[in-house]
Amino acid sequence: MPRKMLVVPYDNSWDEMYEKEKVLLSSILGNLIIDIQHFGSTAVKGLSAKPIIDIMIVVNDIMQIDVFNSILKQYGYNARGENGIVGRRYFVKLNQDNIDVHTHHLHIYQKGNSHISDELMFRDYLRINNEALKEYERIKKDASVKFRYSPSEYVEAKTDCVTHIMVKAKDYFGRIS
């Protein structure tokens, strides 16, 4: 059965889930980590989301990460390579039953990758702009109903909204920096 795109109301336990995983990942990758962040929809208080914790790790040399694939696998993280984003290492953690229910997505980038600032800017803008949060939430909910069993169409249905919000976020953060 295809993976289910289910958007649920915000859950306060998402921050705790991130913090627990941050400790685990820090113990595995140690001083390779320059920065570690909770991002994505579960990192925005009040935003309905798929209950998957997105974690971003920034490192100096992305090539050093590949040697950790088997260690991360021992903790439930399945390596997916770049998975469509050049310079990223992407890992998916499934629920304990391993039945393709994602619980965590780990995105590791090399310092300087433009996806780092874009992802964090999008998260931060949603945190401060309630209008953008509500617009994005509406699109996510609609897409999850319309494309419940099609992850690619779910993502595609959000693209215009994400682009629109990113333009506003870049304008906003460009003005205050």
C-alpha positions, 0 to 999 in steps of 0.5 A, a space after each residue: 500500500 502506498 504511503 498515506 499523506 495524512 495531515 493532523 493537528 499540531 501536537 506539542 509532543 513533536 518538539 520532544 520527539 525532535 529533542 530526543 532524536 537530536 541527542 541520539 544523532 549528536 551521539 552518533 555524528 558528534 563533532 561532525 555536526 556544525 548545526 542541527 535544527 528541527 524544521 518543516 511543518 512539525 517545527 511550527 507551533 500551531 501548524 497542522 502537519 504530517 506527523 513526521 519530524 524533519 531534522 536538518 544537520 549541517 556538516 563541513 564535508 558531506 562526503 564524511 556522512 556516507 560512512 555512517 549509513 550502517 550505523 544510522 541504519 542500526 538506529 532505524 535510519 534508512 539511507 536514501 542518498 541525495 533523493 533528488 537534492 544534489 549535495 544532500 544525504 537523506 534518511 528516513 526512519 520508519 515506525 518500529 513496525 517498519 511498515 512504511 510509516 515515516 516518523 523522522 526525515 533526516 536531511 544532512 547538508 554541507 555548509 553553504 548549501 542553499 537549501 539550508 537557509 531556504 528551509 530555515 527561512 520558510 520555517 521562521 516565516 511561518 512562525 511569525 506570519 499567521 496569514 502565511 501559516 493559515 494559507 499553507 495549512 489550508 493547502 496542505 490539508 486540501 492536498 492531503 485529502 485530494 492526494 492521500 496516497 500519492 506523495 509526489 502529487 501531494 508535494 506538487 500540489 503545495 509547490 505554488 503556495 511554497 513558492 509564493 510564501 518563500 518570495 514573501 519570506 525572502 522579502 521580509 528577511 531581506 528587509 530586516 537583515 
